[in-house]
Amino acid sequence: MQKVAIVGAGLAGVSLARAVAGRAEVTLLEKSRGPGGRMATRRAGPFEFDHGAQYFTVRSERFRSELEPFLASGLVRPWSGRVVRLGPGSEPGDAPSDTTRFVASPRMNALVKELAADLDVRTSVQVTSLERRADGWRLSDAEGGTHGPFDWVVSSAPATQTAALAPTGFSGAPALDAVRMRGNFTLMLGFETPVEPGWSGAFVEDSLLGWIALNASKPGRPPGASLVVQSTNGWAEAHLEDDGDSVRARMMEALNDLTGIDGRGAVHVSLHRWRYADTPDPAGKPFLMDEALRFAACGDWCLKGRVEAAFTSGTALAGALPL
Ligand SMILES: Cc1cc2nc3c(=O)[nH]c(=O)nc-3n(C[C@H](O)[C@H](O)[C@H](O)COP(=O)(O)OP(=O)(O)OC[C@H]3O[C@@H](n4cnc5c(N)ncnc54)[C@H](O)[C@@H]3O)c2cc1C
């Protein structure tokens, strides 16, 4: 069996690994402490925050059938909380969706963790470079370790990080270089007393904020007033290198103006700076593959900055890899 290294254990990398597992010997190398990627959850004392992806939709039959056992077991559940549109000075209006909003339960990172349970995942390994030798690919990591040899290397990291690893002459380079991703600031607030705005999630209009959610309104979460407040991607793009204190202050002020919720009363306050959140300019094809170099790339950024796109990209590449 051929040996395949996959850089990144988010949904795209893990979906690819599962789909080729019977045909190849697969090793996932992940820089974080566990699988999940941007389907992420942070715990802080009694508080929990899904601080990356908020929910996902299921449009394709393939994704639905992959999720079927998890829908049956309750690991994936519909989130039926009231979601509204909110603007400065206007009353919240319902934001109906043409499709169900799903979440992993009891926390967002649970789905990828479960999908990766039987896979060979090396965590806390940040791949820094690749080298093609006569017997295959060797990967070096940030701690000075090496991994390999491998017959194939696939990067499922966000586009910029994939571009940093891609070998010279990679045929997918022009498509990769044209991808544009934007960041996001996520403010996490934990309160000792209940926060009851009358909705579970809010799309915000005409503000530097884009989204607010009550984490505990999602199924299976611990009770408690954990508020997830996300900036728009456009605002994050303009302020990505700003000092964290000033970003926090601006977001708290906007939250107070919109909802009357005063973040200064929170007993837990933290801010996460996502460098890669949405993808206004994706690659426009489900994956990039160079058969001569035996290097390929997948991830949400190939198609759309969405959970389902990450799955679609990983599984499409699995169908094409000549193993
Ligand atoms: C703030 C935010 C809000 C979002 N909201 C939604 C939403 O509501 N609905 C929705 O559908 N989608 C949403 N998304 C997008 C969704 O999270 C992504 O589309 C999806 O999780 C991407 O999966 P992926 O596997 O392609 O990438 P990732 O999840 O990013 O996985 C890539 C993995 O590669 C690892 N990695 C990177 N470089 C290296 C390296 N050099 N060595 C080793 N490992 C490396 C990373 O640590 C990561 O685990 C949101 C994203 C963010 C950030």
The ligand as an SDF file (V2000), in Angstrom:
LIG
                    3D

 53 58  0  0  0  0  0  0  0  0999 V2000
  -14.7380   32.3910   12.8620 C   0  0  0  0  0  0  0  0  0  0  0  0
  -15.2280   31.3730   11.8750 C   0  0  0  0  0  0  0  0  0  0  0  0
  -16.5850   31.1890   11.6770 C   0  0  0  0  0  0  0  0  0  0  0  0
  -17.0470   30.2380   10.7820 C   0  0  0  0  0  0  0  0  0  0  0  0
  -18.3900   30.0160   10.6630 N   0  0  0  0  0  0  0  0  0  0  0  0
  -18.8250   29.0300    9.8560 C   0  0  0  0  0  0  0  0  0  0  0  0
  -20.2020   28.6910    9.8230 C   0  0  0  0  0  0  0  0  0  0  0  0
  -21.0100   29.2350   10.5840 O   0  0  0  0  0  0  0  0  0  0  0  0
  -20.6080   27.7170    8.9510 N   0  0  0  0  0  0  0  0  0  0  0  0
  -19.7180   27.0530    8.1520 C   0  0  0  0  0  0  0  0  0  0  0  0
  -20.1280   26.1530    7.4000 O   0  0  0  0  0  0  0  0  0  0  0  0
  -18.4050   27.3390    8.1850 N   0  0  0  0  0  0  0  0  0  0  0  0
  -17.9500   28.3060    9.0180 C   0  0  0  0  0  0  0  0  0  0  0  0
  -16.6110   28.5700    9.0980 N   0  0  0  0  0  0  0  0  0  0  0  0
  -15.7140   27.8870    8.1630 C   0  0  0  0  0  0  0  0  0  0  0  0
  -15.4110   26.4540    8.6110 C   0  0  0  0  0  0  0  0  0  0  0  0
  -14.9230   26.4510    9.9250 O   0  0  0  0  0  0  0  0  0  0  0  0
  -14.3770   25.8990    7.6440 C   0  0  0  0  0  0  0  0  0  0  0  0
  -14.9080   25.9520    6.3320 O   0  0  0  0  0  0  0  0  0  0  0  0
  -13.9710   24.4460    7.8830 C   0  0  0  0  0  0  0  0  0  0  0  0
  -13.8880   24.1360    9.2530 O   0  0  0  0  0  0  0  0  0  0  0  0
  -12.6300   24.2410    7.1630 C   0  0  0  0  0  0  0  0  0  0  0  0
  -12.1640   22.9220    7.3040 O   0  0  0  0  0  0  0  0  0  0  0  0
  -10.7740   22.5370    6.6280 P   0  0  0  0  0  0  0  0  0  0  0  0
  -10.4890   21.1350    7.0080 O   0  0  0  0  0  0  0  0  0  0  0  0
  -10.7800   22.9080    5.1970 O   0  0  0  0  0  0  0  0  0  0  0  0
   -9.6970   23.5210    7.3070 O   0  0  0  0  0  0  0  0  0  0  0  0
   -9.2620   23.6390    8.8380 P   0  0  0  0  0  0  0  0  0  0  0  0
  -10.3960   23.3180    9.7270 O   0  0  0  0  0  0  0  0  0  0  0  0
   -8.6100   24.9700    8.9790 O   0  0  0  0  0  0  0  0  0  0  0  0
   -8.1720   22.4870    8.9810 O   0  0  0  0  0  0  0  0  0  0  0  0
   -6.8310   22.6830    8.5760 C   0  0  0  0  0  0  0  0  0  0  0  0
   -5.9260   22.1130    9.6560 C   0  0  0  0  0  0  0  0  0  0  0  0
   -4.5680   22.2500    9.2250 O   0  0  0  0  0  0  0  0  0  0  0  0
   -3.7710   22.5010   10.3570 C   0  0  0  0  0  0  0  0  0  0  0  0
   -2.5020   23.0670    9.8690 N   0  0  0  0  0  0  0  0  0  0  0  0
   -2.3040   24.2330    9.2090 C   0  0  0  0  0  0  0  0  0  0  0  0
   -1.0080   24.3800    8.8740 N   0  0  0  0  0  0  0  0  0  0  0  0
   -0.3790   23.2660    9.3440 C   0  0  0  0  0  0  0  0  0  0  0  0
    0.9740   22.8360    9.3100 C   0  0  0  0  0  0  0  0  0  0  0  0
    1.9270   23.5590    8.7220 N   0  0  0  0  0  0  0  0  0  0  0  0
    1.3010   21.6390    9.8920 N   0  0  0  0  0  0  0  0  0  0  0  0
    0.3320   20.8830   10.4940 C   0  0  0  0  0  0  0  0  0  0  0  0
   -0.9640   21.2540   10.5470 N   0  0  0  0  0  0  0  0  0  0  0  0
   -1.3200   22.4360    9.9710 C   0  0  0  0  0  0  0  0  0  0  0  0
   -4.6090   23.4670   11.1860 C   0  0  0  0  0  0  0  0  0  0  0  0
   -4.2090   23.4950   12.5500 O   0  0  0  0  0  0  0  0  0  0  0  0
   -6.0150   22.8720   10.9860 C   0  0  0  0  0  0  0  0  0  0  0  0
   -6.3480   21.9680   12.0170 O   0  0  0  0  0  0  0  0  0  0  0  0
  -16.1220   29.4870   10.0190 C   0  0  0  0  0  0  0  0  0  0  0  0
  -14.7530   29.6560   10.2290 C   0  0  0  0  0  0  0  0  0  0  0  0
  -14.3070   30.5810   11.1670 C   0  0  0  0  0  0  0  0  0  0  0  0
  -12.8310   30.7230   11.4270 C   0  0  0  0  0  0  0  0  0  0  0  0
  1  2  1  0
  2  3  1  0
  2 52  2  0
  3  4  2  0
  4  5  1  0
  4 50  1  0
  5  6  2  0
  6  7  1  0
  6 13  1  0
  7  8  2  0
  7  9  1  0
  9 10  1  0
 10 11  2  0
 10 12  1  0
 12 13  2  0
 13 14  1  0
 14 15  1  0
 14 50  1  0
 15 16  1  0
 16 17  1  0
 16 18  1  0
 18 19  1  0
 18 20  1  0
 20 21  1  0
 20 22  1  0
 22 23  1  0
 23 24  1  0
 24 25  2  0
 24 26  1  0
 24 27  1  0
 27 28  1  0
 28 29  2  0
 28 30  1  0
 28 31  1  0
 31 32  1  0
 32 33  1  0
 33 34  1  0
 33 48  1  0
 34 35  1  0
 35 36  1  0
 35 46  1  0
 36 37  1  0
 36 45  1  0
 37 38  2  0
 38 39  1  0
 39 40  1  0
 39 45  2  0
 40 41  1  0
 40 42  2  0
 42 43  1  0
 43 44  2  0
 44 45  1  0
 46 47  1  0
 46 48  1  0
 48 49  1  0
 50 51  2  0
 51 52  1  0
 52 53  1  0
M  END
$$$$
